[in-house]
Amino acid sequence: MKRIVKTVILLALVLALLIPTAWAEPDAAVKGIYDALLAEGSDYSEAKAISAEYSPETKYDEKLEDDGFTITVSGTGYMDGSWRFTRDGDALTTTISNDGMESIVVIYVVKAVADYLGMNGSLTMGYVNGLSMLELSDDDFSMTPDEAAGTTNVRINIAGPWEMKELDQMVIDDRSLFYGALTEDSASMAANIGKVMMVANGSADDVTILLGEYGELDGVALQSLLNLVGILQPAGWEDFTANYTQLADAEAQGYAVRLNVDAQTVGAIIDDAPEGYSFAVVHFGA
């Protein structure tokens, strides 16, 4: 009888140790971000759908755990790997290689964090791009290279909406734009830096630029536009940069500027314009 009692007690102790592990619930923030990552219409879900249609050999897998989640990608031939995003205090952390391609996975997670925290996704990505281009870090987001290991440590704030303290320092310039002067050949290009985004379509002789800024168009948009025109150098750019000194509708020989254009005008240039932005359209050419 004593042996039976001891056996029952030991079994109860074993179950007491096992049950909390089996029933452990994922961290609420981690699960919220994970759900946003996999939600219908998310950037990550759309990437998976495109791969399923055009690159069926590419496989994505996700695993949720109590303090983080893991994303695994295989079959790409160029960015296969597994990345664990772990909660560390008020942040999600992970480590990626320095070859550049793995940053795509970080982008998907940042967008999911933005959705979970109720932040504007385009603005959040613009801020992350700006920090990267200007080689800045803050409490919201940081990427710290470990040159010896050939890796980068990533830290993403998940405690609440980001302050984005460096936002007004971020303008489009030659540090944040990978394009040079336009040529006679038609081209399309885009950028999203800080609270400013742009799309340019055309050639040196005939180009349309859509410039958007989160909130109202202000000095950040003006400086970005002047820098952008100086980089792309469409026909008439010297006259524009010399004389266009304040945000206003304008029309001169070779260029025209329209501020605060409507959604229909924006929609004729890009699909799915980001919410919360004001837009200007600048045209160079006849």
N, C-alpha and C positions, 0 to 999 in steps of 0.2 A: 504493500500500500504506500509506504514511504517513497519507494522508487517511482511509482506512478505519479505521486504528487510532485516529486522533484522534476520528473520529465515534463509534466504540465507547466511547471514554473519556468523551466528552461525554454520551452516552446513559446510561452507568453513573452519572455524577454527577447527572444529572437524576433518574434513578430513585432514587438514594440520598436525594435531597432530598424526593421525593414519598412514598416508602414509609412513613417514620415518621408523616407526616400522615395517610395513608390508614389506617394500622393503629393509630393512637392509641387507647388504651383510655380510657373515661370514668373519672374519679376513683371509687374504690371506694365512698366514702361517698355521693357524689352519686348513683351508680347504685343503691345500696341504698335511698336515700330515694325516688328516682324509681320503683323497683320497688314500694316500699311504697305510694306515691301511687296507682299503677295496680292494685294488688292487688285481687282479688275481695273484696268486702265493705268496702273502705275507704270513708270518707266521700265522697271524690272520685268513686270509681267508682259509688257509689249515687246521687250527684247527677246523674251522666251518665245513668244508667239511668232515673231519674225524668224527666229532660228528654227522653230519647228517646221515652218513653211519652206524656207530657202536653204537651211543647213541642218537637216534632220540628224546628222551625226553628232551635232553639238548637244550636250546634255547638261541640264541644270538640276541641282538638288539642294534642298534647304532642310535644316534640322534645328528645331527650337529646343533649347534647354532652359534650366531654371535661371541662369544668370547671363544668357547670351544666345547667339544662334550662329550657325555655320552655313556658308554658301560654298558650294562645290561646282566647278565648271569643268567639263571634259569634252574632248573631241574637237576643240577649236584648232589645235596645232600651233597656237601662239600665246594663249593666256590660260592654259589649263592650270587648275590649282584649287586649293581649299583655304578659305579664310574664316577665321573665328572672330566674331565681334562679341566682346565680353564687357559686361557692365563693370566699371571701376569708379565707384562713387557717383558723381554726377555726369559721367561720360561713358560712351561706348569706345572701346579701344580695339585696334587691330594692327597687324604688321603686314606690309606689302613689300614686294621687291622694288628696286629702283629702276626697272626697265620701262616704266611708264604705262604699260597696258593694264596693269592691275588696278590702276586708279579708277577705271571704269566701275569696278565693283564698289569702291568707296562712294562714287557719285550716286549709284543706285540707293545706297544706304542713307546718304545725306538727304536725298529727295524724300525717302520714307520718314526720316526724322522730321523734316519740314512738314510733311502731311500730318504726322502724329501731333506735333506741337502747334499746328494751326498757322504755320508761317507760309508766306508766299514762296512757292517752289522756285520760280525764276529768280527772284531777289536773293534767295538763299544760295543758289548756285552761282549767281553773279558775285556774291560776297566771297564764297569759297575760291572762285577763279581769281578775284582780286587779291586775296591774301597770297595765293600761290604766285601770281605774276609779280607782285611787289615784294615777295619773299618775307611776308609778315606772318605772325602767329598771334592768336589771342585766346581768351578763355572759351570762345565759342567753337573754334576749330583750329587744329594745328597738325602739321605734318613735319616730323623731326627726322631728318636723315641720319642713319648710322652708316657712315661711309665704310667703316671696317667690315661690317656685316653685309653691306650691299642691300640694306633694307631701309624702310621708312616706317616710323611709328606714327600712327594716326590716332587722334583723339577728337571725339565729336561730342559736344555738349548736348545732353538730353534732359537737363533739369527743368528747362522752361524756354520760352521764346528767346532768341538770341538778341543781345544788345547791338551787335554789329557796329562797334565803336569806330572802326576805321572807314565806314562807308563813304563819307564825304571826301575822303582822300583819293578815292578810286575813280579815275577817268580813263577813257580810251586814249592810249598813246602808243609810242613805238615799243614800249615794254610789254604791252598787253595785246598787241595785234600782230598776227603772223603773216600779214599780207604786205606787199609792196605796192608800187605805183601801178595803176591800171595801164593796159596796153590797148591796141586796136581790137584785140580779141575780147569777146564777151565773157564775163565771169560772174559768179555768185559767191558771196562771202557773208559771214555772220560772226558776231561776237557778243558776249554777255559778261560785262565787267562791272562789279559793284551794283549800283542801281540803274546802270545804263546798258541798253542793248541796241544792236544795230544790225540791219540787213542791207547789203548793197548789191544791186543787179545791174550789169551793163558793162560798157567799155569806157575808155578815156574820153571818147567824144559824146557819149550818151549814157549817163548812169543815173539811176534813182536810188537814193539812200533813205531808208526808214530808220529813224532814231527814236528810241523810246526811253523814258525815264520813269522809275517807280515814283508815284505821287505826281507832283507838278514838275514841268520843265523849268530848270533853273540854271545857275552858273555851272553846275557839273555837266549838264547837257551841252551848254554852249562851248565849254572848253573841250569836251569830247568831240563835238562836231568840228571845231577848228582843227584839232589834232588829226582827226580822221581824214578830213579833206586834204590836209598837208601831206599825209602819208599816201593817199590814193592818187592825188594829183590829177584830177580830171581837167579837161580843157577849161580854162578860166579860174583855176583854183587860186592863183596869186591874187587876183582882184577880189575874190571872195574873202580870203583870210585877211586881207588888208582892210576891207571895208565893212564886213559883217561883225560888228562889235557888241551887239546886244540882241537878245532873242526877240524877234519880231517877224511878222510876215514880210517877205521882200521879193522883189522881182527886178532883175537887172539883166544886162546883156550876157547871156550864157548861163544864167542860173535863176532858180526860183525856190523860195522857202515858204511852206505852209505849216503853221503851228496848230497843235490841238486838233488834228484831223479826226474825222469820225471813224466808227468801226468798219463801215463799208470800205472806206479808202484803205484802211490798214489790212482788211481781209483780202483785198485785191493783190496785196504784196506777200503776206504770210498767212498760213493757216494757224488757227488756234493761238491767237495773240494772247500773251499773258495778261491776267487780270491786274487791275490797280495801276496800270501804266498810262502816261500821257505820251502822245506821239507827234512827231514832226516828219514831214516828207520834204526832202531836198532833191531837186533835179538839176543836173548839169547837162547842157546840150540844147539843141534847137527845140 
